[in-house]
Amino acid sequence: MTDNQIRSAVRLGVPFFGVTGRGEVMARYVPFGPVFKWDKNHIVPMPLQGSDLLWWLQALDEEDHQG
C-alpha cells in the first residue's frame, strides 16, 4: 500500500495491512478498530486514532523531507 492508501484506510475506518514509506508496518483488522504498528516483533496499538493518526503520519512525512 502507498502512504496515501494507508491514510485513506485510516480515514475510512476499513481494515488494511501495509508498509509506510518509512518502512513501518501498520494494520487494522476489523472495521473501525484500532490501528496497530509492528515494533521489534511486537504488535503495538497506536495511541492515536482517526484524524490524530493522520496528523501524526503527515508530520512524520514532513520531518523526513526536511532532513
The first five atom37 places (N, CA, C, CB, O) and aatype in JSON, in Angstrom:
{
  "aatype": [12, 16, 3, 2, 5, 9, 1, 15, 0, 19, 1, 10, 7, 19, 14, 13, 13, 7, 19, 16, 7, 1, 7, 6, 19, 12, 0, 1, 18, 19, 14, 13, 7, 14, 19, 13, 11, 17, 3, 11, 2, 8, 9, 19, 14, 12, 14, 10, 5, 7, 15, 3, 10, 10, 17, 17, 10, 5, 0, 10, 3, 6, 6, 3, 8, 5, 7],
  "atom_mask": [
    [1, 1, 1, 1, 1],
    [1, 1, 1, 1, 1],
    [1, 1, 1, 1, 1],
    [1, 1, 1, 1, 1],
    [1, 1, 1, 1, 1],
    [1, 1, 1, 1, 1],
    [1, 1, 1, 1, 1],
    [1, 1, 1, 1, 1],
    [1, 1, 1, 1, 1],
    [1, 1, 1, 1, 1],
    [1, 1, 1, 1, 1],
    [1, 1, 1, 1, 1],
    [1, 1, 1, 0, 1],
    [1, 1, 1, 1, 1],
    [1, 1, 1, 1, 1],
    [1, 1, 1, 1, 1],
    [1, 1, 1, 1, 1],
    [1, 1, 1, 0, 1],
    [1, 1, 1, 1, 1],
    [1, 1, 1, 1, 1],
    [1, 1, 1, 0, 1],
    [1, 1, 1, 1, 1],
    [1, 1, 1, 0, 1],
    [1, 1, 1, 1, 1],
    [1, 1, 1, 1, 1],
    [1, 1, 1, 1, 1],
    [1, 1, 1, 1, 1],
    [1, 1, 1, 1, 1],
    [1, 1, 1, 1, 1],
    [1, 1, 1, 1, 1],
    [1, 1, 1, 1, 1],
    [1, 1, 1, 1, 1],
    [1, 1, 1, 0, 1],
    [1, 1, 1, 1, 1],
    [1, 1, 1, 1, 1],
    [1, 1, 1, 1, 1],
    [1, 1, 1, 1, 1],
    [1, 1, 1, 1, 1],
    [1, 1, 1, 1, 1],
    [1, 1, 1, 1, 1],
    [1, 1, 1, 1, 1],
    [1, 1, 1, 1, 1],
    [1, 1, 1, 1, 1],
    [1, 1, 1, 1, 1],
    [1, 1, 1, 1, 1],
    [1, 1, 1, 1, 1],
    [1, 1, 1, 1, 1],
    [1, 1, 1, 1, 1],
    [1, 1, 1, 1, 1],
    [1, 1, 1, 0, 1],
    [1, 1, 1, 1, 1],
    [1, 1, 1, 1, 1],
    [1, 1, 1, 1, 1],
    [1, 1, 1, 1, 1],
    [1, 1, 1, 1, 1],
    [1, 1, 1, 1, 1],
    [1, 1, 1, 1, 1],
    [1, 1, 1, 1, 1],
    [1, 1, 1, 1, 1],
    [1, 1, 1, 1, 1],
    [1, 1, 1, 1, 1],
    [1, 1, 1, 1, 1],
    [1, 1, 1, 1, 1],
    [1, 1, 1, 1, 1],
    [1, 1, 1, 1, 1],
    [1, 1, 1, 1, 1],
    [1, 1, 1, 0, 1]
  ],
  "atom_positions": [
    [[0.84, -1.18, 0.0], [0.0, 0.0, 0.0], [0.89, 1.25, 0.0], [-0.96, 0.0, 1.22], [1.97, 1.26, 0.59]],
    [[0.41, 2.27, -0.67], [1.13, 3.55, -0.62], [0.72, 4.3, 0.65], [0.83, 4.4, -1.89], [-0.26, 3.94, 1.3]],
    [[1.47, 5.34, 0.98], [1.12, 6.16, 2.14], [-0.28, 6.75, 1.99], [2.15, 7.29, 2.33], [-1.04, 6.82, 2.96]],
    [[-0.64, 7.17, 0.78], [-1.96, 7.74, 0.56], [-3.06, 6.7, 0.74], [-2.06, 8.34, -0.83], [-4.13, 7.02, 1.26]],
    [[-2.81, 5.46, 0.33], [-3.8, 4.4, 0.54], [-3.96, 4.09, 2.02], [-3.38, 3.12, -0.23], [-5.07, 3.84, 2.48]],
    [[-2.86, 4.1, 2.77], [-2.94, 3.89, 4.22], [-3.74, 5.01, 4.87], [-1.52, 3.81, 4.83], [-4.58, 4.76, 5.73]],
    [[-3.48, 6.26, 4.47], [-4.23, 7.39, 5.01], [-5.73, 7.25, 4.7], [-3.7, 8.73, 4.44], [-6.57, 7.52, 5.56]],
    [[-6.04, 6.84, 3.49], [-7.45, 6.66, 3.12], [-8.1, 5.57, 3.97], [-7.57, 6.3, 1.63], [-9.24, 5.73, 4.41]],
    [[-7.39, 4.46, 4.2], [-7.93, 3.38, 5.02], [-8.14, 3.85, 6.46], [-7.0, 2.17, 4.99], [-9.14, 3.49, 7.08]],
    [[-7.21, 4.64, 6.99], [-7.37, 5.18, 8.34], [-8.6, 6.07, 8.39], [-6.1, 5.98, 8.78], [-9.42, 5.97, 9.31]],
    [[-8.72, 6.95, 7.41], [-9.83, 7.91, 7.37], [-11.18, 7.2, 7.24], [-9.65, 8.9, 6.2], [-12.16, 7.6, 7.87]],
    [[-11.23, 6.15, 6.41], [-12.49, 5.45, 6.15], [-12.81, 4.4, 7.21], [-12.45, 4.79, 4.8], [-13.95, 3.94, 7.3]],
    [[-11.84, 4.0, 8.01], [-12.08, 3.01, 9.04], [-12.16, 1.59, 8.53], [0.0, 0.0, 0.0], [-12.78, 0.74, 9.16]],
    [[-11.53, 1.32, 7.38], [-11.58, -0.03, 6.81], [-10.36, -0.84, 7.23], [-11.67, 0.04, 5.26], [-9.31, -0.26, 7.54]],
    [[-10.49, -2.16, 7.25], [-9.32, -2.99, 7.57], [-8.23, -2.82, 6.5], [-9.72, -4.48, 7.69], [-8.54, -2.64, 5.32]],
    [[-6.98, -2.87, 6.9], [-5.87, -2.75, 5.95], [-4.61, -3.35, 6.56], [-5.64, -1.28, 5.56], [-4.53, -3.58, 7.76]],
    [[-3.64, -3.6, 5.7], [-2.31, -4.04, 6.12], [-1.35, -3.43, 5.13], [-2.19, -5.62, 6.17], [-1.47, -3.66, 3.93]],
    [[-0.39, -2.64, 5.59], [0.53, -2.0, 4.67], [1.79, -1.53, 5.33], [0.0, 0.0, 0.0], [1.9, -1.47, 6.56]],
    [[2.76, -1.19, 4.5], [4.05, -0.67, 4.94], [4.15, 0.77, 4.47], [5.24, -1.53, 4.4], [3.99, 1.05, 3.29]],
    [[4.43, 1.69, 5.41], [4.56, 3.1, 5.04], [5.85, 3.33, 4.27], [4.52, 3.99, 6.3], [6.7, 2.44, 4.19]],
    [[5.98, 4.5, 3.72], [7.21, 4.87, 3.01], [8.43, 4.87, 3.9], [0.0, 0.0, 0.0], [9.55, 4.83, 3.4]],
    [[8.23, 4.92, 5.21], [9.34, 4.88, 6.17], [9.64, 3.46, 6.64], [9.02, 5.77, 7.38], [10.5, 3.25, 7.5]],
    [[8.93, 2.47, 6.07], [9.17, 1.08, 6.42], [8.44, 0.59, 7.65], [0.0, 0.0, 0.0], [8.74, -0.5, 8.15]],
    [[7.47, 1.36, 8.16], [6.68, 0.93, 9.31], [5.5, 0.08, 8.84], [6.18, 2.16, 10.13], [4.78, 0.47, 7.93]],
    [[5.32, -1.06, 9.48], [4.21, -1.94, 9.14], [3.02, -1.55, 10.02], [4.59, -3.46, 9.35], [3.12, -1.51, 11.24]],
    [[1.89, -1.26, 9.38], [0.69, -0.85, 10.1], [-0.49, -1.66, 9.6], [0.43, 0.67, 9.93], [-0.53, -2.06, 8.44]],
    [[-1.47, -1.9, 10.49], [-2.63, -2.69, 10.11], [-3.83, -2.35, 10.98], [-2.33, -4.18, 10.21], [-3.7, -1.9, 12.11]],
    [[-5.01, -2.58, 10.41], [-6.27, -2.56, 11.16], [-7.01, -3.82, 10.71], [-7.13, -1.22, 10.89], [-7.2, -4.04, 9.52]],
    [[-7.44, -4.63, 11.67], [-8.01, -5.93, 11.36], [-9.52, -5.96, 11.27], [-7.57, -6.91, 12.37], [-10.08, -6.81, 10.59]],
    [[-10.19, -5.05, 11.94], [-11.64, -5.0, 11.91], [-12.08, -3.57, 11.61], [-12.25, -5.5, 13.26], [-11.37, -2.63, 11.96]],
    [[-13.23, -3.39, 10.96], [-13.68, -2.03, 10.67], [-13.76, -1.18, 11.94], [-15.04, -2.07, 9.97], [-14.31, -1.61, 12.96]],
    [[-13.22, 0.0, 11.87], [-13.27, 0.99, 12.94], [-12.57, 0.53, 14.22], [-14.69, 1.34, 13.25], [-12.8, 1.09, 15.29]],
    [[-11.73, -0.49, 14.12], [-10.93, -0.92, 15.26], [-9.65, -0.11, 15.35], [0.0, 0.0, 0.0], [-9.43, 0.79, 14.53]],
    [[-8.82, -0.41, 16.33], [-7.57, 0.32, 16.47], [-6.59, -0.01, 15.35], [-6.93, 0.02, 17.81], [-6.67, -1.07, 14.73]],
    [[-5.68, 0.92, 15.11], [-4.59, 0.69, 14.16], [-3.4, 0.17, 14.95], [-4.23, 2.02, 13.36], [-3.06, 0.7, 16.01]],
    [[-2.77, -0.87, 14.44], [-1.6, -1.46, 15.1], [-0.35, -1.2, 14.29], [-1.8, -2.97, 15.3], [-0.4, -1.08, 13.07]],
    [[0.78, -1.11, 14.98], [2.08, -0.91, 14.36], [3.0, -2.01, 14.88], [2.66, 0.52, 14.67], [2.97, -2.35, 16.06]],
    [[3.82, -2.56, 14.0], [4.8, -3.57, 14.43], [6.05, -2.86, 14.93], [5.16, -4.54, 13.27], [6.56, -1.95, 14.27]],
    [[6.54, -3.26, 16.09], [7.75, -2.69, 16.66], [8.54, -3.8, 17.34], [7.42, -1.54, 17.67], [8.11, -4.35, 18.36]],
    [[9.69, -4.13, 16.78], [10.56, -5.16, 17.34], [9.81, -6.46, 17.58], [11.19, -4.68, 18.64], [9.85, -7.02, 18.68]],
    [[9.13, -6.94, 16.55], [8.39, -8.2, 16.58], [7.22, -8.22, 17.57], [9.32, -9.32, 16.92], [6.79, -9.28, 18.01]],
    [[6.71, -7.04, 17.9], [5.53, -6.94, 18.76], [4.48, -6.1, 18.04], [5.89, -6.32, 20.15], [4.81, -5.16, 17.33]],
    [[3.22, -6.45, 18.23], [2.13, -5.66, 17.68], [1.72, -4.65, 18.75], [0.91, -6.57, 17.25], [1.32, -5.02, 19.86]],
    [[1.83, -3.36, 18.4], [1.56, -2.29, 19.36], [0.37, -1.47, 18.89], [2.81, -1.39, 19.54], [0.4, -0.93, 17.79]],
    [[-0.71, -1.36, 19.7], [-1.82, -0.49, 19.29], [-1.35, 0.96, 19.3], [-3.04, -0.67, 20.23], [-0.67, 1.4, 20.22]],
    [[-1.72, 1.69, 18.28], [-1.33, 3.09, 18.18], [-2.15, 3.92, 19.18], [-1.52, 3.63, 16.73], [-3.36, 3.75, 19.27]],
    [[-1.49, 4.81, 19.92], [-2.24, 5.64, 20.87], [-3.1, 6.69, 20.17], [-1.28, 6.32, 21.82], [-4.04, 7.22, 20.77]],
    [[-2.79, 6.99, 18.91], [-3.54, 7.99, 18.17], [-4.53, 7.3, 17.25], [-2.6, 8.9, 17.36], [-4.24, 6.24, 16.7]],
    [[-5.69, 7.88, 17.08], [-6.71, 7.31, 16.2], [-7.29, 8.4, 15.3], [-7.82, 6.63, 17.03], [-7.2, 9.59, 15.61]],
    [[-7.88, 7.97, 14.21], [-8.6, 8.87, 13.31], [-7.77, 10.03, 12.82], [0.0, 0.0, 0.0], [-6.66, 9.84, 12.33]],
    [[-8.29, 11.24, 12.94], [-7.62, 12.42, 12.41], [-6.29, 12.68, 13.12], [-8.51, 13.64, 12.52], [-5.37, 13.22, 12.52]],
    [[-6.18, 12.3, 14.41], [-4.91, 12.46, 15.12], [-3.83, 11.59, 14.5], [-5.07, 12.13, 16.61], [-2.68, 12.01, 14.37]],
    [[-4.2, 10.35, 14.1], [-3.24, 9.46, 13.47], [-2.84, 9.99, 12.1], [-3.83, 8.04, 13.34], [-1.67, 9.9, 11.73]],
    [[-3.78, 10.55, 11.36], [-3.45, 11.14, 10.06], [-2.5, 12.32, 10.23], [-4.73, 11.6, 9.33], [-1.56, 12.48, 9.45]],
    [[-2.74, 13.14, 11.26], [-1.85, 14.27, 11.53], [-0.45, 13.77, 11.85], [-2.4, 15.13, 12.69], [0.54, 14.34, 11.39]],
    [[-0.36, 12.71, 12.65], [0.94, 12.14, 13.03], [1.68, 11.62, 11.81], [0.74, 11.0, 14.06], [2.88, 11.86, 11.68]],
    [[1.0, 10.91, 10.92], [1.63, 10.42, 9.7], [2.12, 11.56, 8.82], [0.66, 9.54, 8.92], [3.21, 11.49, 8.26]],
    [[1.32, 12.61, 8.7], [1.7, 13.78, 7.89], [2.92, 14.48, 8.5], [0.53, 14.77, 7.78], [3.82, 14.88, 7.77]],
    [[2.95, 14.61, 9.82], [4.08, 15.26, 10.49], [5.37, 14.46, 10.27], [3.8, 15.41, 12.0], [6.43, 15.04, 10.06]],
    [[5.28, 13.12, 10.32], [6.46, 12.3, 10.06], [6.95, 12.46, 8.62], [6.15, 10.83, 10.33], [8.15, 12.51, 8.39]],
    [[6.02, 12.55, 7.67], [6.4, 12.77, 6.27], [7.13, 14.09, 6.1], [5.16, 12.74, 5.37], [8.15, 14.16, 5.42]],
    [[6.62, 15.14, 6.73], [7.23, 16.46, 6.63], [8.62, 16.45, 7.28], [6.34, 17.51, 7.29], [9.55, 17.08, 6.77]],
    [[8.75, 15.75, 8.39], [10.04, 15.64, 9.07], [11.06, 14.93, 8.18], [9.88, 14.9, 10.41], [12.22, 15.33, 8.14]],
    [[10.63, 13.88, 7.48], [11.52, 13.15, 6.57], [12.0, 14.03, 5.43], [10.81, 11.92, 6.01], [13.14, 13.9, 5.0]],
    [[11.14, 14.91, 4.94], [11.5, 15.75, 3.8], [12.4, 16.92, 4.19], [10.25, 16.28, 3.13], [13.07, 17.49, 3.33]],
    [[12.42, 17.28, 5.46], [13.27, 18.4, 5.91], [14.73, 17.99, 6.02], [12.78, 18.92, 7.25], [15.62, 18.82, 5.83]],
    [[14.99, 16.72, 6.32], [16.34, 16.22, 6.55], [17.0, 15.88, 5.3], [0.0, 0.0, 0.0], [18.15, 15.45, 5.31]]
  ]
}
